Amino acid sequence: MAGPVLANLEEACGETPGVICEWVYDKTGGNTVVATGVDWFIARPLNVIVILLVAFIATRVARGLTRRWVSRLAERSAANEGSTVFGGLGGTTSLRAATRTRTIGNVSRGLVSVFIWAVAFLLIMGTYDVSLGPLIATAGIAGVALGFGAQSMVKDFLAGFFMLIEDQFGVGDVIDVGEANGTVEGFTLRSTTIRDVNGTVWHVPNGEILRVGNKSQQWARALLDVLVAYGSDLRLAEQTIKAAADEVRDRPEWQDIILEDPEVWGVERLDPNGVALRLVIKTQPGEQWDLMRALRLNIKEALDAAGIEAPTAATSPGVRTDGAGKIVTTPPNV
């Protein structure tokens, strides 16, 4: 009799009978209809709810642990020598711990969530006796077919992975990727979200990024080309520009921003409208634009006070080229 009883139990509750279904089967004297109904409409939905609840809790815990792990990794990277998130590959102290924490944390938490919910999905399928073998085989075949049709997506994920590993940029960096340039607001393995100076948000697939210019990695440089008239005393102009830049450097609000003393490199070029004198200052990353605005104002006031003229149409020299193609300037009074 044991054989028929087990067969009926398996028919009512499946190959692996649940506790509730087996209990109902025993209490109803082997009534397979009642046991099956209880199993499908009470026991299995309860199992699904438990699986979803456990997956939700596991996701929250895993995301919290990932956040703590990434934070510690970033702190260790900032404390040790090295400019990459895995440490030891560079020769300068990393200034990008916070940026890497946000970027790697976002990606890691996303991957952890996908993994946990994928396991939960498989467990739910098993709860309803869905054979996972054919499902996995079908998914494998579909994956191959999808791979041929989604090569660009695979390219995006691979590119995003190496961007993350190589620490090319992170959330908060100001980058130039060609047509789109601005502040990175989001980064996933598939795409990068950039907001430009006009407020436009660009969603750029990582596989389409052929080169990255990072304007806020480790340090930056404020660079100004100051135009003065051709009749100006250039040495006096250089001294005036240097003094104005030093005055900005000594202000309390800029002392932690400016990393090195201002340098006047001298005549950079001869423009049709004047002589360009180049000033450079090494700054904290991302601070160069605000500093350049302050420098322009102070330099303008200093040049005016020194009586150094800015180039105008009336004072611009004539410009021509000689036989070798070199620019030859003619003073305005000739």
C-alpha positions as CSV (number, residue, x, y, z in Angstrom):
1,M,0.0,0.0,0.0
2,A,3.0,2.3,0.5
3,G,3.5,2.5,-3.2
4,P,0.0,3.8,-4.1
5,V,0.0,6.2,-1.2
6,L,3.4,7.7,-2.2
7,A,2.2,7.9,-5.8
8,N,-1.0,9.7,-4.7
9,L,1.0,12.0,-2.5
10,E,3.4,12.8,-5.3
11,E,0.5,13.4,-7.7
12,A,-1.1,15.8,-5.2
13,C,2.0,17.6,-3.9
14,G,4.7,17.0,-6.5
15,E,8.0,15.2,-6.4
16,T,9.1,17.1,-3.3
17,P,6.0,17.5,-1.2
18,G,5.8,20.6,0.9
19,V,5.1,20.4,4.6
20,I,1.7,22.1,4.3
21,C,0.6,19.9,1.4
22,E,1.7,16.7,3.0
23,W,0.0,17.7,6.3
24,V,-3.3,18.5,4.5
25,Y,-3.0,15.2,2.6
26,D,-2.6,13.2,5.8
27,K,-5.5,15.1,7.6
28,T,-7.9,14.6,4.8
29,G,-7.3,10.9,4.5
30,G,-5.4,11.1,1.3
31,N,-7.7,13.5,-0.6
32,T,-5.6,14.6,-3.5
33,V,-8.0,17.3,-4.7
34,V,-7.9,19.2,-1.5
35,A,-4.2,18.7,-1.0
36,T,-3.5,19.9,-4.6
37,G,-5.7,22.9,-4.1
38,V,-4.0,23.9,-0.8
39,D,-0.6,23.3,-2.4
40,W,-1.2,25.5,-5.5
41,F,-3.3,28.3,-3.9
42,I,-1.8,28.5,-0.4
43,A,1.5,26.6,0.1
44,R,3.3,27.6,-3.1
45,P,2.2,31.3,-3.0
46,L,3.5,31.4,0.6
47,N,6.8,29.9,-0.6
48,V,7.0,32.6,-3.3
49,I,6.3,35.3,-0.8
50,V,9.0,33.9,1.5
51,I,11.5,33.8,-1.4
52,L,10.7,37.4,-2.5
53,L,11.0,38.6,1.1
54,V,14.3,36.8,1.6
55,A,15.5,38.2,-1.7
56,F,14.5,41.7,-0.8
57,I,16.2,41.5,2.6
58,A,19.3,39.9,1.0
59,T,19.5,42.7,-1.6
60,R,19.3,45.4,1.1
61,V,22.0,43.6,3.2
62,A,24.2,42.9,0.2
63,R,24.0,46.5,-1.0
64,G,24.9,47.8,2.4
65,L,27.8,45.5,2.7
66,T,28.9,46.4,-0.8
67,R,28.7,50.1,0.1
68,R,30.9,49.5,3.2
69,W,33.4,47.4,1.2
70,V,33.8,50.0,-1.5
71,S,34.1,52.8,1.0
72,R,36.9,50.9,2.8
73,L,38.6,50.2,-0.5
74,A,38.5,53.8,-1.5
75,E,39.9,54.9,1.9
76,R,42.7,52.4,1.5
77,S,43.4,53.6,-2.0
78,A,43.5,57.2,-0.8
79,A,45.8,56.4,2.1
80,N,48.3,54.4,0.0
81,E,50.2,55.3,-3.1
82,G,48.5,54.5,-6.3
83,S,46.0,56.1,-8.6
84,T,43.8,53.1,-9.3
85,V,41.1,51.6,-7.3
86,F,43.0,48.3,-6.9
87,G,46.0,50.2,-5.5
88,G,49.7,50.1,-6.1
89,L,49.8,50.9,-9.8
90,G,50.6,54.6,-9.6
91,G,53.1,56.8,-8.0
92,T,51.0,59.6,-6.5
93,T,48.4,59.7,-3.7
94,S,44.9,59.2,-5.1
95,L,42.6,62.2,-4.9
96,R,39.7,60.4,-6.4
97,A,38.5,58.2,-3.5
98,A,35.1,59.8,-3.2
99,T,34.5,59.6,-7.0
100,R,35.6,56.0,-7.2
101,T,33.4,55.1,-4.2
102,R,30.3,56.5,-6.0
103,T,31.0,54.9,-9.3
104,I,32.1,51.4,-8.2
105,G,29.4,51.4,-5.6
106,N,26.6,52.1,-8.1
107,V,27.9,49.4,-10.5
108,S,28.6,46.8,-7.7
109,R,25.2,47.3,-6.1
110,G,23.5,46.8,-9.4
111,L,25.4,43.6,-10.1
112,V,24.6,42.2,-6.7
113,S,20.9,43.0,-7.1
114,V,20.7,41.3,-10.5
115,F,22.4,38.2,-9.1
116,I,20.1,37.9,-6.1
117,W,16.9,38.4,-8.0
118,A,18.1,35.9,-10.7
119,V,18.6,33.2,-8.0
120,A,15.1,34.1,-6.6
121,F,13.6,33.7,-10.0
122,L,15.1,30.2,-10.4
123,L,13.8,29.3,-6.9
124,I,10.3,30.4,-7.8
125,M,10.4,28.4,-11.0
126,G,11.4,25.4,-8.9
127,T,8.6,26.0,-6.5
128,Y,6.1,25.5,-9.4
129,D,8.0,22.4,-10.6
130,V,9.2,24.1,-13.8
131,S,12.1,22.1,-15.1
132,L,15.1,24.3,-15.2
133,G,17.1,22.1,-17.6
134,P,15.1,23.0,-20.7
135,L,14.8,26.6,-19.5
136,I,18.5,27.0,-19.2
137,A,19.1,25.3,-22.5
138,T,16.5,27.6,-24.1
139,A,18.1,30.6,-22.4
140,G,21.5,29.5,-23.7
141,I,20.3,29.2,-27.3
142,A,18.5,32.5,-27.0
143,G,21.6,34.1,-25.5
144,V,23.7,33.0,-28.5
145,A,21.1,34.4,-30.9
146,L,20.8,37.5,-28.9
147,G,24.6,37.9,-28.8
148,F,24.7,38.1,-32.6
149,G,22.0,40.7,-32.6
150,A,23.2,42.7,-29.6
151,Q,26.9,42.9,-30.3
152,S,26.9,46.6,-29.6
153,M,25.4,46.0,-26.2
154,V,28.2,43.5,-25.4
155,K,30.7,46.0,-26.6
156,D,29.1,48.6,-24.3
157,F,29.4,46.3,-21.3
158,L,33.0,45.4,-22.0
159,A,34.0,49.0,-22.6
160,G,32.3,50.0,-19.3
161,F,34.0,47.2,-17.4
162,F,37.5,48.4,-18.6
163,M,36.6,52.0,-17.9
164,L,35.8,51.1,-14.4
165,I,38.9,48.9,-13.8
166,E,41.2,51.6,-15.3
167,D,39.5,54.4,-13.4
168,Q,39.2,56.5,-16.5
169,F,36.5,58.7,-14.9
170,G,33.8,58.5,-12.3
171,V,30.6,60.2,-11.1
172,G,31.3,63.9,-10.5
173,D,34.2,64.1,-13.0
174,V,34.1,66.7,-15.8
175,I,35.0,64.9,-19.0
176,D,35.1,65.4,-22.8
177,V,34.1,62.4,-24.9
178,G,33.7,64.2,-28.2
179,E,30.3,65.7,-29.0
180,A,29.2,65.4,-25.4
181,N,31.2,67.0,-22.6
182,G,30.2,68.0,-19.1
183,T,29.8,66.5,-15.6
184,V,29.3,62.7,-15.2
185,E,26.0,62.2,-13.3
186,G,25.7,58.5,-13.7
187,F,27.8,55.5,-14.8
188,T,26.7,51.9,-15.5
189,L,28.5,49.2,-17.4
190,R,26.3,50.0,-20.4
191,S,26.2,53.8,-20.6
192,T,27.4,57.0,-19.2
193,T,25.2,60.0,-18.3
194,I,26.7,63.4,-18.8
195,R,25.2,66.8,-18.1
196,D,26.7,69.7,-20.1
197,V,27.0,73.3,-19.2
198,N,23.7,74.1,-20.8
199,G,21.9,71.6,-18.6
200,T,21.4,69.0,-21.4
201,V,21.7,65.4,-20.3
202,W,23.6,63.1,-22.7
203,H,23.3,59.3,-22.5
204,V,26.3,57.9,-24.2
205,P,26.8,54.2,-24.8
206,N,30.2,53.2,-23.4
207,G,31.1,51.3,-26.6
208,E,30.8,54.6,-28.5
209,I,33.3,56.4,-26.4
210,L,36.6,56.2,-28.4
211,R,38.6,58.6,-26.2
212,V,38.0,60.3,-22.9
213,G,39.5,63.7,-21.8
214,N,39.1,63.9,-18.0
215,K,39.3,67.5,-16.8
216,S,39.1,66.7,-13.1
217,Q,41.5,63.8,-12.4
218,Q,44.1,64.3,-9.7
219,W,44.9,68.0,-10.6
220,A,43.9,70.6,-13.1
221,R,45.4,73.8,-14.6
222,A,44.0,77.2,-14.9
223,L,45.3,78.6,-18.2
224,L,44.8,82.2,-19.4
225,D,46.1,83.9,-22.5
226,V,45.9,87.6,-21.8
227,L,45.9,89.9,-24.8
228,V,47.7,93.2,-24.7
229,A,48.2,95.8,-27.4
230,Y,51.3,95.7,-29.6
231,G,52.6,99.0,-28.2
232,S,52.5,97.8,-24.6
233,D,55.6,97.2,-22.5
234,L,55.5,93.4,-22.4
235,R,57.9,93.0,-19.5
236,L,55.8,95.3,-17.4
237,A,52.6,93.4,-18.5
238,E,54.1,90.1,-17.4
239,Q,55.0,91.6,-14.0
240,T,51.5,93.1,-13.6
241,I,49.8,89.8,-14.5
242,K,52.1,87.8,-12.1
243,A,51.4,90.3,-9.3
244,A,47.6,90.1,-9.9
245,A,47.7,86.3,-9.9
246,D,49.8,86.3,-6.7
247,E,47.2,88.5,-5.1
248,V,44.4,86.0,-5.9
249,R,46.6,83.2,-4.6
250,D,47.0,84.9,-1.3
251,R,43.2,85.2,-0.7
252,P,41.9,82.8,2.0
253,E,39.3,81.3,-0.3
254,W,41.9,80.2,-2.8
255,Q,44.8,79.0,-0.6
256,D,43.5,75.4,-0.5
257,I,42.5,75.4,-4.1
258,I,45.8,76.6,-5.7
259,L,48.5,73.9,-5.5
260,E,51.5,75.8,-7.0
261,D,52.5,79.4,-7.4
262,P,51.3,81.2,-10.6
263,E,53.6,81.1,-13.5
264,V,53.8,83.5,-16.4
265,W,55.2,81.6,-19.3
266,G,55.6,84.7,-21.5
267,V,54.5,85.4,-25.1
268,E,52.4,82.6,-26.3
269,R,51.5,83.9,-29.7
270,L,51.2,87.0,-31.9
271,D,47.5,87.5,-32.7
272,P,46.2,90.0,-35.4
273,N,44.7,92.0,-32.5
274,G,47.5,91.8,-29.9
275,V,50.2,89.9,-28.1
276,A,49.0,86.9,-26.0
277,L,50.8,86.4,-22.6
278,R,50.2,83.0,-21.0
279,L,49.5,82.5,-17.3
280,V,49.2,79.1,-15.7
281,I,48.3,77.9,-12.2
282,K,48.0,74.3,-10.9
283,T,44.8,73.8,-9.0
284,Q,42.6,71.2,-7.4
285,P,40.6,69.2,-9.9
286,G,37.4,70.9,-11.1
287,E,38.2,74.3,-9.5
288,Q,40.0,75.8,-12.5
289,W,37.0,77.5,-14.0
290,D,36.0,79.5,-10.9
291,L,39.6,80.5,-10.4
292,M,40.0,81.7,-14.0
293,R,37.0,84.0,-13.5
294,A,38.5,85.5,-10.4
295,L,41.9,85.9,-12.3
296,R,40.3,87.6,-15.3
297,L,38.7,90.3,-13.1
298,N,41.8,90.9,-11.0
299,I,44.2,91.0,-14.0
300,K,41.9,93.4,-15.9
301,E,41.8,95.8,-13.0
302,A,45.6,95.5,-12.5
303,L,46.3,96.1,-16.2
304,D,44.1,99.2,-16.2
305,A,45.8,100.5,-13.1
306,A,49.2,100.0,-14.8
307,G,48.1,101.8,-17.9
308,I,48.6,98.8,-20.1
309,E,46.2,98.9,-23.1
310,A,44.0,96.1,-24.2
311,P,44.1,95.5,-28.0
312,T,41.5,97.3,-30.1
313,A,40.8,97.6,-33.7
314,A,42.4,101.1,-33.7
315,T,45.7,99.7,-32.2
316,S,45.8,96.5,-34.1
317,P,48.8,96.1,-36.4
318,G,48.6,95.2,-40.0
319,V,49.2,91.5,-40.6
320,R,50.7,89.9,-43.7
321,T,52.8,86.9,-44.6
322,D,56.3,86.8,-46.1
323,G,57.3,84.4,-48.9
324,A,57.9,81.6,-46.4
325,G,54.4,81.9,-45.0
326,K,55.5,83.4,-41.7
327,I,53.4,86.2,-40.1
328,V,54.9,89.6,-40.4
329,T,53.5,92.3,-38.2
330,T,53.5,96.0,-39.1
331,P,53.2,98.6,-36.3
332,P,49.9,100.6,-36.4
333,N,51.7,103.9,-37.1
334,V,53.5,102.7,-40.2
